[in-house]
Amino acid sequence: MKKTPLNPEDVLAVLDEYLRDDVWPPAPNFETAPEEWDIADQRLTVLRNDQQWVVIIEIIAVTGGSIFGRQIYLYSNCLQEKYYCIYDKTFFELFTAEEYEACASRHHIRLSIEGRMVELFPTDDEYEQLGFHFPKEGYYAEKGLLPPWLLLRYLCWKLNHPFFASEKELRERIRRYARESALADELRLFFQTNLWEHPRLNKGQTAADTASFRILAEMIASGDASLWARQDASRFNSCWQYWERFEGE
């Protein structure tokens, strides 16, 4: 295995210090019940070379029940600060009841997403496949609407995860905060995944408490992405579909 100036302890120390809910802005925190959070999609990306690294977590989520967008978290040893949280992009907004009811019927979605009209006709079979749990009472139930968190989750699934940043966009974010602008082009896209074991920050866990981030630190230091396979995938909890699995732990 090729030796590099990086070591996993230093990588994990940065993640442990800043992937927390007592920093500001707090790190993303994946809860156990799908109805508790408005997160619809997530991705973890690593760019590295033999001396420098950046870990990026993208969260696709609903803010305030009306703003549908992307948040980006950056952790690194080569940016001006070790941690950045960016509200990166809004894809569409539904502020009024009239707007929402016109766009988000349970079986007919019609939205303008970044200027492109999207029209979909969801089926009950699709909802069953996804494991959606609809509210049984209240506004969304009475109007036959998809609640915001389910609307965004359906779009992410049906449109094949369309809201993540491109590699070019990720490099632009790195360039914005890098100590040297050339860094954004020098780092290699090393690893990406939608599924990992995220520390349950509400239970006091840190990155070092999870196999995924311990192994990720080894991968970054060694340059060996095959190490990712050395973990129990049943512990992955980043996707909202998995949260109920850990309820009560």
Buried (B, 14 or more C-beta within 10 A) or exposed (E): EEEBEBBBEBBBBBBBBBBBBEEEEBBBBBBBEBBEBBBBBBBBBBBBBEEBBBBBBBBBBBBEEBBBBBBBBBBBBBBEEBBBBBEBBEBBEBEEEEBBBEBBBBEBBEBEBEEEEBEBEBEEEBBEEBEBEBEEEEEBEEEEBBBBBBBBBBBBBBEEBBBBBEEEBBBEBBBBBBEEEEBBEBBEEBBBBBBBBBBBBEEEBBBBBBBBBBBBBBBBBBBEBEBBEEBEEEBBBBBBBBBBEBEEE
